[in-house]
Amino acid sequence: MPVVLSLPMGMHSGMDGPHLFRIVVPLRDAGGETGEVQVYFKALFK
């Protein structure tokens, strides 16, 4: 299932093409254990 993200950012001239982004989401459960989820996604700016 695809995930659609809307990112309010602009690219200046010369920044077109493929990009790889990483979003790190820190987590903590009720017992105080911590971790993180890393989400990678590709974008093609035209």
N, CA, C and O of each residue as an XYZ file, in Angstrom:
184
protein
N       0.848     -1.169      0.000
C       0.000      0.000      0.000
C       0.899      1.241      0.000
O       1.762      1.363      0.869
N       0.723      2.146     -0.935
C       1.560      3.350     -0.989
C       1.223      4.338      0.121
O       0.079      4.444      0.562
N       2.238      5.045      0.551
C       2.073      6.120      1.520
C       2.337      7.420      0.780
O       3.367      7.560      0.121
N       1.425      8.364      0.881
C       1.563      9.643      0.196
C       1.882     10.714      1.223
O       1.132     10.910      2.179
N       3.002     11.410      1.024
C       3.419     12.479      1.917
C       3.379     13.798      1.168
O       3.745     13.871     -0.005
N       2.943     14.811      1.839
C       2.963     16.149      1.267
C       3.968     16.965      2.071
O       3.744     17.264      3.244
N       5.063     17.318      1.435
C       6.112     18.079      2.109
C       6.167     19.488      1.530
O       6.426     19.660      0.339
N       5.928     20.484      2.356
C       5.945     21.862      1.856
C       7.381     22.373      1.701
O       7.866     23.163      2.512
N       8.039     21.910      0.653
C       9.397     22.380      0.422
C       9.594     22.622     -1.059
O       8.918     22.028     -1.900
N      10.504     23.480     -1.354
C      10.781     23.791     -2.745
C      12.209     23.433     -3.099
O      13.083     23.359     -2.236
N      12.422     23.218     -4.352
C      13.758     22.933     -4.855
C      14.159     24.087     -5.770
O      13.364     24.552     -6.586
N      15.379     24.533     -5.625
C      15.839     25.589     -6.516
C      16.415     24.980     -7.787
O      16.593     23.765     -7.871
N      16.699     25.801     -8.749
C      17.207     25.359    -10.038
C      18.435     24.471     -9.851
O      19.335     24.804     -9.080
N      18.467     23.356    -10.547
C      19.572     22.427    -10.452
C      19.372     21.329     -9.425
O      20.199     20.422     -9.328
N      18.294     21.390     -8.658
C      18.028     20.381     -7.624
C      17.033     19.317     -8.091
O      16.602     18.481     -7.297
N      16.666     19.345     -9.380
C      15.725     18.348     -9.870
C      16.411     16.985     -9.938
O      17.635     16.884     -9.860
N      15.608     15.957    -10.083
C      16.137     14.602    -10.151
C      15.740     13.783     -8.942
O      14.938     14.222     -8.118
N      16.306     12.582     -8.839
C      15.937     11.683     -7.744
C      16.561     12.100     -6.413
O      17.690     12.590     -6.371
N      15.825     11.904     -5.349
C      16.291     12.190     -3.992
C      15.861     11.046     -3.079
O      14.847     10.394     -3.329
N      16.629     10.805     -2.024
C      16.284      9.807     -1.018
C      16.196     10.526      0.325
O      17.149     11.178      0.751
N      15.053     10.406      0.984
C      14.810     11.060      2.263
C      14.685     10.016      3.357
O      14.253      8.891      3.104
N      15.063     10.388      4.577
C      14.922      9.511      5.738
C      14.243     10.303      6.841
O      14.657     11.417      7.162
N      13.195      9.724      7.422
C      12.503     10.311      8.563
C      12.703      9.354      9.740
O      12.403      8.165      9.629
N      13.202      9.862     10.853
C      13.417      9.050     12.048
C      12.352      9.427     13.080
O      12.217     10.595     13.445
N      11.597      8.427     13.546
C      10.536      8.644     14.521
C      10.942      7.972     15.832
O      10.983      6.744     15.907
N      11.245      8.769     16.875
C      11.598      8.161     18.156
C      10.354      7.584     18.840
O       9.263      8.147     18.747
N      10.540      6.451     19.527
C       9.424      5.769     20.194
C       9.773      5.518     21.652
O      10.940      5.347     22.005
N       8.736      5.500     22.504
C       8.895      5.102     23.904
C       7.612      4.406     24.325
O       6.522      4.955     24.157
N       7.733      3.208     24.867
C       6.533      2.488     25.289
C       6.201      2.806     26.748
O       6.926      3.547     27.411
N       5.103      2.239     27.236
C       4.630      2.535     28.589
C       5.629      2.117     29.665
O       5.630      2.673     30.763
N       6.487      1.133     29.349
C       7.482      0.672     30.308
C       8.779      1.472     30.274
O       9.706      1.176     31.029
N       8.858      2.476     29.414
C      10.047      3.311     29.329
C      11.076      2.856     28.309
O      12.100      3.512     28.120
N      10.806      1.727     27.647
C      11.727      1.262     26.607
C      11.680      2.221     25.421
O      10.612      2.703     25.042
N      12.837      2.491     24.844
C      12.899      3.413     23.714
C      13.396      2.702     22.470
O      14.009      1.637     22.541
N      13.126      3.295     21.364
C      13.568      2.786     20.073
C      13.265      3.827     19.020
O      12.922      4.968     19.331
N      13.394      3.425     17.785
C      13.059      4.343     16.705
C      12.638      3.561     15.479
O      13.005      2.400     15.299
N      11.868      4.217     14.651
C      11.472      3.690     13.355
C      12.076      4.628     12.323
O      11.932      5.847     12.419
N      12.753      4.050     11.333
C      13.317      4.854     10.256
C      12.527      4.578      8.992
O      12.376      3.426      8.583
N      12.027      5.628      8.380
C      11.236      5.523      7.156
C      12.036      6.185      6.042
O      12.396      7.358      6.140
N      12.311      5.433      4.989
C      13.016      5.963      3.828
C      12.032      6.086      2.681
O      11.165      5.230      2.501
N      12.168      7.160      1.899
C      11.345      7.257      0.713
C      12.094      7.999     -0.376
O      12.935      8.860     -0.118
N      11.754      7.632     -1.601
C      12.386      8.234     -2.770
C      11.425      9.255     -3.384
O      10.206      9.087     -3.342
N      11.994     10.301     -3.947
C      11.200     11.307     -4.628
C      11.905     11.695     -5.917
O      13.134     11.704     -5.982
N      11.134     12.010     -6.928
C      11.681     12.464     -8.196
C      11.132     13.855     -8.460
O       9.953     14.012     -8.777
N      11.975     14.854     -8.331
C      11.559     16.231     -8.548
C      11.798     16.608    -10.012
O      12.860     16.336    -10.573
N      10.800     17.232    -10.607
C      10.889     17.642    -12.009
C      10.732     19.131    -12.127
O      10.778     19.671    -13.232
